[in-house]
Amino acid sequence: MSDSTQQITQLLNAAEDTLKFGDNQNHTVAAAVLADDGKVYTGLNLFHFTGGPCAEIAALTAAISAGNNHLIKIVAVGNNNRGVLAPCGRCRQVLFDYYPNMDVVVGKNQDLVLVPIRDLLPETYDWNKQQEATE
């Protein structure tokens, strides 16, 4: 098994284990993010009719709150056996802004692959480059 396959499995297991903490009623999603030191951090969405943080953002926050800002891979999974979910547009932009070299697990069942976040957000607004241009 390759390192990438092992990392995908590690992330999937962590995210799926986190689903048990959701309310299992309102679009429960869990995410797991991998740091470059091998540590995994998880997050769970807090669904509310006014919105709420996505699981991916919650996982990033958990890692950063623990003092780890060197994040390299992320996956999100849905409750009720929905499997791996691609990040929403807002999460794609946040991931790109903070971690432009991050890989995202996407695909279905046995066809899971790592895709660079920049490939999931083509022709993106690059906030970091805009800041450099104004300096």
N, C-alpha and C positions, 0 to 999 in steps of 0.2 A: 504494500500500500504506500503510495507516495505521500510526501509531507503535506501537500495540498489536500489530498483525500482525507488524511488523518485530521487536519485542521477543520475541514468542512464537517466531518463527523463529530468532532469535539464541540464545535459551535452549535450544530443541530441538537445534540443531546442537551446542552446547557439551555438553549432556548425552549425546547420542548418540556424540560423539567420545570421551567419557570411558568409555563402556561397554567399549571395547577393553582397558581395564586390569583388568577383572573376570576372575574365573576361568571365567565362562560356564557354570558347572555348577550352582551353588546360588542360584537366584533373584537373579541379578545385577541391580542397579538402580543407575542413575546419576541425579544431580540437578544442576540448575544454578539459581543464584539471581542475580538482577539487583539491583545497588545503584542508588541514585538518581543516582550520577555516571556510570552507563552501564557500569561494570565488571561482569564476570560471573565467578562463582566456582563451581567444581564439586566434587562429592563422590561417593563410591562406597560402597555398603554393604559391610560385612565380614561375610558370612554365617558363622555358627558355630552349632553345635547348642545352645549356651547362650544364643543371642541375638546381639545385636551392634547397632551403630549403623545406623540407616537412612540412605540416601543423602541425604535432605533434611537430616538433622541434620549429616551430614558436610559438606555444602555450606555450611550456616550456620557451622559451625566454621571452615572454610577462610576465609570472608569475614571473620569476626570476628578470626581469628588474623592476618589481613593488615591489621587496623586499620580495617576498614570495617563499620560497624554500622548503616548506613542502607539496609536491604534492603527491596525493594518487590514483587518478583515471584519465583515459583519454579515449576519443573516437574520431574517425575521420569519417567524412561522405563525400560522393562524390556528385558532382553536377548531374543534369539530373536524379534525383531520384535513384541514385545508392545505396543509403542507407549507412549503416555502413561498413567501410573498415578496414580490419586488417592492422596493421602497416607493412611497408616494413622491410626488414632485417636490413637495417642501423638504422632505427628508433627503432627497437626492441633492438639492441645492445646499442644504446644511452640511451634508457629508462632503460634498465637493469643496465648499468654502473652508472647512476646518481640516479635512484630510483628502486633498486632491489626488493622492496616490493610493487611497484605500481600494481594496477589492471587495466586491459584494457577491454573495452567493445568490444565484438565481437559477431558475429552471424547475423542472418537475421530476419527482420520484428519483429514478436512477440517473437522470440526465442533468444533474446539478453541476454548475460550473462557476468559476470565479471570473467576474467581469470587473474591469477597472471602473470606478465611479464615473470617470469622465466619459466613458463610452455609453453610460446610461443617461447622460445629460449632454447630448451633442449641442453645439452652438450655444453653450451656456454663457450666462453673464458671469464673468470672473471678477468677483469683488476684490480679491487681493491685487490683481493687476490694475484695477481702477484706482486703488489706493496709491499704488506706486506711481501711476501717471500724474497724480495730483501733487506729489511731493516735489 
